[in-house]
Amino acid sequence: MGCEVGDDDMNNERKADDGGPAFPSHETSDTYNDQQGMTLRDYFAGKALQGLCASFPNVASRDLRMFIDEAPATAYMLADAMLRARQS
């Protein structure tokens, strides 16, 4: 992977633009819970992680630890790139 992103970097990116809710609800009920669910950034990262996992099927056990450590940060980097692409 080779993409290192610290938690602070990911939190700052998220605060800047998380894409809003992935599946917005337009309910107007008094009993509606104000939680918005996952953000579009989280949704994109999940899809990117799915693709990363599918492209890394025959990993040796020594490489698996490195993949597990780096794949989530890489997925969020890809999600951030997708969000930037939507703005252009």
Secondary structure by P-SEA (a helix, b strand, c coil): ccccccaaaaaaaaaacccccccccccccccccccccccaaaaaaaaaaaaaaaacccccccaaaaaaacaaaaaaaaaaaaaaaaac
